[in-house]
């Protein structure tokens, strides 16, 4: 890979599981309605990960995160 960054399968799984905590419902589900507090928190976490990876992170008018 040129440029970019690398992430191991274990790191990816950990991030998916962390995101699943925002709006977790039941044992394995995620109920994260758009613009809900859980959705906003998940978007913020994604932005933090992007910034930590050295990306310029922006949020559009709908507050969606874009690298």
Residue pairs with C-beta under 8 A, 6 or more apart in sequence:
5 53
5 54
7 15
15 49
18 45
19 42
19 45
19 46
20 30
22 30
22 32
22 38
22 39
22 41
22 42
22 45
23 30
23 31
23 32
23 33
23 36
23 38
23 39
23 42
24 30
24 31
25 31
31 38
32 38
32 39
32 42
33 39
35 63
40 63
43 59
43 63
43 64
43 65
46 65
47 57
47 59
47 65
50 57
50 65
50 67
51 57
55 67
56 67
57 65
57 66
57 67
58 65
58 66
59 65
59 66
60 66
